[in-house]
């Protein structure tokens, strides 16, 4: 370490001047210092007489190459200001070397200060070494690091690495500044260190992030000039961070690397949080990952001790928590260092059995840590967990389902989704993996789906509007996670029949009794997913069991609001009228009284339009034309009835047709006895409606319509006239049964809304 200036180690010298005779004349003995000259910001050499403190020499350092070092104890030069040749003869070689280095550094400072930026870059590229590292040169070093960093990083890195002790000397200056409480020097050190790290050199990072310099480096970064008060990072790392060695480490390198890794991460994430660019941050991550990989490799042999302690009945609860906590950290290290082979070895040694034991613990904190460990393992290699889960004797899947119903819904749901391929990874599976996951889905639906449905039922009020008791107080977030999982599982099950057994669908729809809108909406979305693939068994089940009733009821009560619930119900109705005629008829026949007040909504209006189009499409055009001609012919034969409006005959025919139109009960009866395909095959091309009309024609002679009872016809005309006097808003089911043409318009089609 260089001796500091102005300390007790200042150098004793003799001053010589070359006289006119060419002889060196002794001008006195004193002590030499490098200091600012009087009334000047420039540094110079000063020699003070050792006896009477008189000034023997004042020399302004020149940027010219006028200085010479002779015999390791003499420095001589030609002083242009004094027009004389001068020399300093040192008592010791160390003193001569020290002052010579000061002069060289001062020349560099003066040289660089006199240059503009472009010339600075040109000159700096010619440097053979960096300035001497001392307090007086810190401004110059900062300038070089800053300028050089933007001009020629590789050259600067080369110069730093050329001096093996450069960084050690820099940290020594920092310690001296900290002892003297030199705030200006500490601020300069902060900027120097930050610039050095920003060079993003792997070789430099390897040196400065080692055990010898890392804490000193962090100390330099405590003195940010932009922060009024210095930070206490070293105090935190030394006193506040507690490391628990839960198992003995056989290799002494492990502890050192663990501490270093933590400190580098702290440096990156805390100390330099807002000061690093992406490239430097990535380089620090690489150093951290390399350390993690080394730790994992060194610890692999010690993990068997951890297994033994976890399985021992004599292990205390506190020790067990510490062991699982350590195991979680180890798995994270393995994940970050991509050491998948190590995890596979541990899994083969019985890791999943140990996790299953942890998940059985009554300690919820321990269960959560076990679930987190399992989540890490699944993210690394889910096929290993899948192979374990499909074994019938293994309880892991059931334990995860149990965890879903407690306080770990999200974590356990994530694991199950990963195992089932619901996270989007299934498209990348091989055929064997897809088959294995199909087996897992079968196990899940057979054993655990009814269990989850019962849990939902127990978490809902017995009647709409009731509050949920404390014994039913499942967290809404847990219910949401479970129902979201069930929505995803519906899409994986092509038959959908698993969700028709054990009243699973009805139990899910009990969520419509909950007050949380998002829970009601997810229940509606579950039914929407159930209907996403056309399946006769599903649609028949929906109609027979009137499954949509709770959805329509809650919409009728809340549909005036524009929220998540109304959007979900409207999306369901849109899907029905676009994709399923049987369910569309079921909705109209059963729920139109409740839906009619919402005809101002585009989705409800479109439902009506589409349904009318469906009914219209069932009546062949040729039959309609023949019927129209026959109606006109029948009217011409009866002069007594010739004055009646022609469309009254159409009304009578269509009224008969309307009676054959299935209402809600008819639809349910038809659906319960046959599939939608069978129903379509059973329909005559002239439609059931036309068939009903033809049946009434067979009783009459002459034309298509034979008015046998004038009194009955007169009654019908009076009823029709009375109806025309009433304003029409939206027809009800009863009106559909007795529909009549409005005055001045065409007759309504049978079954038309």
MOSULBEL-V99774 format. One record per backbone hydrogen bond with DSSP energy under -0.5 kcal/mol. NH is the residue of the N-H (numbers start at 1). CO is the residue of the C=O. Records with the same first field share a line. If there is no record, write none. Layout:
# MOSULBEL-V99774
NH->CO + CO
This chain:
# MOSULBEL-V99774
7->4
10->7
11->32
13->30
14->89
15->28
16->87
17->25
18->85
19->17 + 23
22->19
25->17 + 23
27->15
28->15
30->13
31->48
32->11
33->46
35->33 + 44
37->42
40->37
44->35
45->59
46->33
47->57
48->31
49->54
50->29
53->49
56->47 + 54
57->47
59->45
61->43
66->64
68->76
70->74
73->70
74->70
75->88
76->68
77->86
79->77 + 84
80->78
83->79
84->79
86->77
87->16
88->75
89->14
90->73 + 88
91->12
96->92
97->93
98->94
99->95
100->96
101->97
102->98
103->99
104->100
105->101
106->102
107->103
108->104
109->105
110->106
111->107
112->108
113->109
114->110
115->112
120->116
121->117
122->118
123->119
124->120
125->121
126->123
127->124
134->132
137->134
138->135
141->137
142->138
143->139
144->140
145->141
146->142
147->143
148->144
149->145
150->146 + 147
151->147
152->148
156->152
157->153
158->154
159->155
160->156
161->157
162->158
163->159
164->162
166->163
169->165
170->166
171->167
172->168
173->169
174->170
175->171
176->172
177->173
178->174
179->175
180->176
181->177
182->177
183->181
186->182
187->183
188->184
189->185
190->186
191->187
192->188
193->189
194->190
195->191
196->192
197->193
198->194
199->195 + 196
200->197
202->200
205->201
206->202
207->203
208->204
209->205
210->207
213->210
214->210
217->213
218->214
219->215
220->216
221->217
222->219
223->220
224->222
225->223
227->224
228->226
231->222
236->232
237->233
238->234
239->235
240->235 + 236
241->236
242->240
244->242
245->243
246->244
250->248
252->250
254->251
256->252
257->253
258->254
259->255
260->256
261->257
262->258
263->259
264->260
265->261
266->262
267->263
268->264
269->265
270->266
271->266
272->267
273->270
275->272
276->272
281->277
282->278
283->279
284->280
285->281
286->282
287->283
288->284
289->285
290->286
291->287
292->288
293->289
294->290
295->291
296->292
297->293
298->294
299->295
300->296
302->299
303->299 + 300
305->302
306->302
307->303
308->304
309->305
310->306
311->307
312->308
315->312
320->316
321->317
322->318
323->319
324->320
325->321
326->322
327->323
328->324
329->325
330->326
331->327
332->328
333->329
334->330
335->331
336->332
337->333
338->335
339->334
340->338
343->339
344->340
345->341
346->342
347->343
348->344
349->345
350->347
351->346
354->350
355->351
356->352
357->353
358->354
359->355
360->356
361->358
364->362
367->363
368->364
369->365
370->366
371->367
372->368
373->369
374->370
375->371
376->372
377->373
378->374
379->375
380->376
381->377
384->381
385->381
386->382
387->383
388->384
389->385
390->386
391->388
394->391
399->395
400->396
401->397
402->398
403->399
404->400
405->401
406->403
408->403
412->408
413->409
414->410
415->411
416->412
417->413
418->414
419->415
420->416
421->417 + 418
422->417
423->417
424->421
426->421
428->425
429->426
434->430
435->431
436->432
437->433
438->434
439->435
440->436
441->437
442->438
443->439
444->440
445->441
446->442
447->443
448->443 + 444
449->444
452->448
453->449
454->450
455->451
456->452
457->453
458->454
459->455 + 456
460->457
465->513
466->463
472->469
473->470
474->472
479->475
480->476
481->477
482->478
483->479
484->480
485->481
486->482
487->483
488->484
489->485
490->486
491->487
492->488 + 489
493->489
494->492
499->496
500->497
501->497
503->500
504->501
505->499
507->503
508->504
509->505
510->507
511->508
512->509
513->510
514->511
517->515
519->516
520->516
521->517
522->518
523->519
524->520
525->521
526->522
527->523
528->524
529->525
530->526
531->527
532->529
539->535
540->536
541->537
542->538
543->539
544->540
545->541
546->543
547->542
549->546
552->548
553->549
554->550
555->551
556->552
557->553
558->554
559->555
561->558
563->561
567->563
568->564
569->565
570->566
571->567
572->568
573->569
574->570
575->571
576->572
577->573
578->574
579->575
580->576
584->580
585->581
586->582
587->583
588->584
589->585
590->586
591->587
592->588
594->591
595->591
596->592
598->595
599->596
601->598
605->601
606->602
607->603
608->604
609->605
610->606
611->607
612->608
613->609
614->610
615->611
616->612
617->613
618->614 + 615
619->616
620->618 + 685
624->620
625->621
626->622
627->623
628->624
629->625
630->626
631->627
632->628
633->629
634->630
635->631
636->632
637->633
638->634 + 635
639->637
641->638
642->639
644->641
648->645
649->645 + 646
650->646
651->647
652->648
653->649
654->650
655->651
656->652
657->653
658->654
659->655
660->656 + 657
661->657 + 658
664->589
667->663
668->664
669->665
670->666
671->667
672->668
673->669
674->670
679->675
680->676
681->677
682->678
683->679 + 680
687->684
690->686
691->687
692->688
693->689
694->690
695->691
696->692
697->693
698->694
699->696
700->697
703->701
704->630
707->705
708->706
710->708
713->709
714->710
715->711
716->712
717->713
718->714
719->715
720->716
721->717
722->718
723->719
724->720
725->721
726->722 + 723
731->753
736->732
737->733
738->734 + 735
739->736
742->746
745->742
752->749
